[in-house]
């Protein structure tokens, strides 16, 4: 730094409204905490400063010579790994201190804007980057689910409710039940991205500034899709971070539901699936253990995000225009987006290495009367009774099997007749062929041909439909990312034109 460079105290505006520098406790606690949450915005705020200074130079609010000098210093800062110092304040004033050491034109950096505007604009850019990164990982997870579901489309398993075997299904159909929620997560990401991909730049502090550049020009330079219309709303909105965190929580909870199931299914008591060693961790004291650590991490991530959602909601519940609304959000929403993307990557890896134990799954079907519903439905069709009577008879048969320790396959038409007559009604007659069909899980599944059901034809339709929807999201991600990349390239090109003109 040059000998004429302003001190850190001057950068923090000591000598203006404040006559002394910040106290050591304020620096060590509040400034350091604020800076910790803002550190991840460093790359985005660099783009924001370039776009703002360029647009203000174009508008004539910053003199051409000073604008060129400041833009040149900002380009140098882009190549510099800045060590952030809480004694210099927040991210903006840390950058300002470095720039003052290069050019006195730094005095024009805040022309027509508050430092909060620069940081908030960077926050919007950074969050939208994180949303697209999360969408990419969720699409990859969805595609992995489709691969495994296709591979296991005919693998018979029990469908569980209350952790009890309920009806027969296939592992492929079971897994596809998680793609719908994932696609809704992606829809929420796209919808929030559309709302948050709006520039708050050029708002002055709360109601505009005659020294601010054209807002649309700054938004265009940064590749934003639009503007946050109202200047005060642009600076102080609290609902955006809350919505963003809610989107993260929904995605993580949906992933956690699959992770929780797989943790149960991987236990020795169920033994339906086996995780690859790469997604597991050994116990230090119990040699037989193979702990599903990747799945447990997904659950822990969901727990963290739920807590952060409450924290962000609380930080927004203040009178308007408070620093509480922003400090936590700057760091925690981007971190939560990255946390969710990492969880999605782990879930994809866990599914890629997952093995389904078909023999163990078949044993569950054999020892659990998962075809009781199919028996009741068969009685409606073949014994010509109402559904309530059929359900009651099937329930009595289930009790018979449980009390006698018999397997469902041992049932005979005589058992059905006895169970029905014991209820005080006529003995129901079902043929051996109809009973055998009702007790055949593949036959039961084949009859479920309705939209979204487990029959092969219905499963094939869902696989194709979900694949098309995931491809559409991939195209959206690529288009949005390319648009932002092109805008960034154009920004640097335009900055260099101004800088070269002043050389």
N, C-alpha and C positions, 0 to 999 in steps of 0.2 A: 504494500500500500504506500501511496505517496505521502510526503510530509505534510501536504496541505489537506489531506483527507479529513473529513469531519470525524470526530470521535463517536464512539458508540452512544454516548450520552446525547449528542446532537441528533443522531439518527432517531433516537427515541423522543425527540422534541423537547429535551430539557432546555430551559431558558425561554420557552414559550409559555404555555399555561402552567407547566410544571417547572419548579425551580431546582429540583433535585432529582437524582436518578432513582431507579427502582430499588427498593430494599432487598436485602439478600434473601429473606424468606419468600418474598413475592417472586423473585427470579427462580429460586430453587423449587418452589412448589407450583404456583399458578402458571408462570411463563413456561416452565419446563413441561408441564402437563399439556398446556395448549400447543406447544411446539411438537410434542410427541404425536398428538392427534393430526397435526397438519403435515407432518414430514412426508407422508405418502402422496401429497399433492404437488410435490416439487416439479415433476415433469410437466404436469398440466398447467401450473401457474406460469411456467416459462412460456408456453404457447399463448396464454392469456395476455401476458405483458407485451409480447411481440405484437399481437393483433391489436391491442388497445393503443399502444404507442404509434403503430403504423396508421391506424385509422385516424387518430388525433392529429398526426402529422399531415396526412392527406387533407384533413378538414381545415388545416391552418391554425389550429389551436396551439400546437407545438411548433415553434419555428423550424424551418427545414434543416438548418445546420444542427441545431440541438437534437432534433428528431433523429437525424442520421447518426449522430454520435451516440445517442442513447440506444438506438437499435443495434449499432455495432457492439456496444458493451453487452447488450442482452444476448447477442449471438455468441460472444465469448463465454458468457455465463452458461449457455447451453452445453458447452464443452467442458465445463468445470464441475468437479465434484465438490459441492459446497458443504462445508462442515457447519452444521447449525449450532448456534450458541444461544441458550436461553437469555443470557445477559443482553442480547440484542433484540429481544422481544419475540415476535411471532415469525412465521415463514416469510411474510412480505417484508418486514423490516430487516430480517437477516439478509435477504436478497438486496434490499436497498443499501445496506451497509457495504456489501461487496461492490455494488455498482458505483457508489460514491468514491471508492478507491480507484476507479477507472476514468470517470468523467464527471465534471460538474453538471452536465446535462441531466444527471439523475434527478435534479430538483424538479424536472418536468414529469417524472414518472407518475405522480399522483394527480396530474392535471384533470380536474373534473370528476374524480372518483375517490371513494374511501378504500382503505386497504381491504376491508371486508368484501367489497365488490370483487376484487381480484381473487380472493380466496374462495368466495362463493361460486364464481364462474368456473374456477378450476375444479371445484367440488362437483359441479354438474358434469363437466367433461370426464372426470375420473370415475364417477359412479356409472355413467353410461358405458365407459370402457369395461367396467366390472360386470355390468349386466350382460353385455355381449359375450364376455368370457364365460360367464356362468351358463348362458344359453348354449354355447358350444359344447360345454361339458355335459349338460343335461341331454342334448341331442345324442352325444356319443353314448351316454348311459342308455337312452331309449333304444338306440340301434343294437346295443349289446343285449338288451332284454329281448328284442325281436329275434336275434340270432339264437339265443338259448331257447326261447319259446318255440321256434321252428324246429330246433333239434329235439326238443322234448314234447312235441305236439301229441304224441301217442303214449306218453309215459303216464300210466295210471297212478293217481295219488288220491288221498282223501282230502276233501275240502273241509277246513276247520272253522267252526264258530265256537266261541268260549273255550278255545283250545281243545275241543272235542270233535272227533270225526263226525261230519255231518252228511255229506253226499259225495259220490264219486265224481272226479274230474280228471283233468290231465295237468301235469306240471306246466305245460305250455299255456293252457288257459289260465291257470292260477297266475303265472307271471305277467300275462298280458293285462291283468287287472291293475297293474301299476303304471301302465303306459298312459291311460286316460288322465290320471292325476298329474303325471309328468307333462303331458301336453297342455293341461290347464296351467301348470306352473310356467311353461314357456309362453302361454298366452298372457299371463299376468306380467311377465318380464317385458314382453313386447309393448303391452299397454302402458306400463310404467315408464319404459324407455321413451315412448312417444311423448309422454307428459314431461319427463325430466330433461329431454333433449331440447331444452329451450334456454336461450341465453338470458342471464340476468345483467349482462354487461351494459354499461352506458347509463346506469341509473343514478349516478351521483352517489348520494347516501340513501335517501328515501324518496325523493320527489324530483329527480332529474337534476341536470346541471347545464348551464349555458356553455361550459367548457368541455362537456362530454362530446365524443364523436357520435356519428349516426349509429344508432343501436343495430340496425339491420346490417350495416357494413361490418361491424365487429362479429355479429353472429355468422355472417357469410364467411369471414376469414377463418373462423374457428370450426366451421362445418356443422353448426347447430341446425336443427330442423325448424326452429322458430324462435320466438321471444316469449319470455314471461312478461305479460302485458303491463301490469301495474308495477311501478318502480318500487314502491314500498313492499309489495308482496314478493317481488323478485329478491329483495334483500333479506326478508325475515320469515319466509314461509317455514312452517314447522311440519306440515302434513306430508311433504315430499319424503323426507327421511323416514317418517313413520310408515308410510306406504311401502317404501323400499325395503325396510326391515321386515314388514309383514310378508312381503313377497319372498324374501329369503327364508323366513320361518316356515311358510307353507311348503316350500320346496324341500327343506330339510326334514320337516315332519313326514312328508310323503316318502322320502328316502328312508327315514328311520323306521317307518312301518314295515317296509320290506326287510330292512336289516334286522329288526326285532324278530320277525317271522323266521328268517334264516338262522338266527342264533338258536331259536328253539328247535328248528328242524335238524340242525347240526349236532344237537346234544345226543348222548348215547341213548337216552330214553326214547327219542324219535328215530334218529339214525337215517333220516330220509335224504339228507344232503351232506356232502363233505367239502369243506373249504380247502383250497390249496394252501400249502405250507407258507407260501409267500404272503398270505393275508392273515397269518396266525402268529401267536406268540406262545412260547413254552412257559410253563410254571417253574419257578425256582425251587419250589419245595415239593410239588406234587408231579412226579415224573410222567404220569399218565395223561396229563392235561394238554389239550391243544386249544388254547383260548382264541376265540374269534375276534381278534383285536381290531381289525379293520371295521367290522360291523359295530363294535362297541364305540369306536371313534366317531362313526356317523351319529350314533345316539348322543354322544357327548357334544358334538357340534350343534345338534338340534337344541340341546339344553342351553348351551351358551347363547344361541341366537334368540331363544325365547326370553332370556333375561335381558339381553340387549334391547329387544323390542320394548319391553316395559321401561327400560332406562331412557330410550329415545322419546317415548310418549311422555314420560315425566318431564324430560328436559324441554319439551315443547309447551308444557302446561304452565306458562308464565304470562305476565303482561307482554305485549308485543315489543319487539326491539330489544331483546335481552341476549347477552352473550351465551346464556345457557342453551338457547335454541340451536347453536351451531357447534360449540366446542367439541362435544361428544360425537356428534354426527359426522364431522369431518373425518374422524379416524375410524369410528366403529362400523359405519355402514359399508365403506370399502372393504374393511377387514372381514365383515360378515359375508360379503359377496365372495371374497376369496376363500373363506372357510367353506361355504356351500359348494363352490367349484371343486375344492379339494375332496370334499365328501363324495361328490358325484364321481370323481375320478377313482376313488377307492371302491365305490360300489360297482363301477364298471369292471375294475380289475377283479373284484371278488366274484362277480358273475362269470367272467371269462374263465376263471379257474375252477368253477363250481362243478362238482360231480353229483349226479342224482343216483341214489341207491334204489334201483327199481325193485329189487327183491324185498327190501325193507318196507318200501311203500306198498307193495302188494300184500305183505303180511298184515299191514294195518287194515287194508280193505277186507281181508279174509276174517279177521277177528272182530271187526267193528261192523255193526249192522248199518252200514252207510247206504244201503239200498232200501231202507224202510220206506222212504218217500216214494220210491219207484214201485214198491209192492202196493202201497196204498193207491197209487194212480192206476196200477194194473187192475186192482179190484174194482175201481170205478168203471173201467172200460170193459172188463171181462165178466165181473160178477154183478154188474149193473146196480151198484149201490151208490148212495150219495157220498161226497168226499168226507163228511164228518164221520160217518159210520166206518168208511174205509180207513180213515186215520186212526180211529179207536181200535179197530181190529189189528192194524199194523203195530200199534203201541203195545197191545197185549202180546203179540207175537214176540216183540222185542224183549218184553219182560220174561217170557218163556225161555228165550235163548240165553238171557243173562243169568236167570236162576238155575238153569240146568247145565250151563257151561257148554252149550252146543254151538256149532258154527252155523252161520246163516245158510250155507249151502246144503245143510242137512234137512231143511224144511221140506215138508210134503204138503200136497193138497189137503190131506187129512188134518195136519196141524192147523191149517187155515180154517177148515170147517169147525174144528173143535173150539178154536179161539173165538170165532164168531157166534157159535151157539151158546157159549158160556156167557155171552152178554145178554142173553134172553131173546135174541132174534133168530132168524133162520140161519141155517148153516150155509155159508157162502161156498160156491163151487168155482174153482179155478183149475184149468187143465194143467197137467204137468209141463206142457210146452210153454204155456203162458207164464207159469211160475218160474220156470228156468230162465226165461227171457228177462223177467223182472229182477232176478238175482244175478244177472250178468252185467258187470259194470260197463263193458264196452257197448253192449246193447243199450244200456241206459243212456250213455253219453251220445251214442249215434242218434238217438231220438230227440236230442236237444238241438234242434236245427234253427231255432229262432235267432234273430239278430243279437249278437253278443253272447250267445250260448257256447257250449263246449264242443259241439259236434265238429268234426273235421272241416266241413264246408263252411260253417260259421267262423271257425278259427282262421281259416285261410282268408276269408274276407277281411277280418280284423287285421291280420298281419299286413295285408296289402294296403289297407286304408291308413293304418298307423304309420307305415313306412312312407307313404305319400305326404302325410302331415309333417313328419320329421324332416323330409326333404325340403318342404316349404320353409320351415324355420331355418334350415341351413342356408337356403338362398337368401333369406332376410338378413342373417348374420353377415354373410359375405357382402351383400349390397351395402349395408350400413357401415361395415368396417372399411370397405373400399372408398365410400364417400368421405369418411373421416380422413383416410390416408391421403386422398387427392386434395382435400382442403388444406391439410398440413403442408403438403408439398407446395401448393400454390402460395401459402402464407410465407414460407421461407423464400420462395422465388421473389415475391413482391417486396419482402424486407430487404433482400440483397440488392434489388434495383435501387431502392432509396439510399442504402448505405453506399453503393458504388457511385451514385450521383454526387455524394458529398466527399468523395475521396480526392 
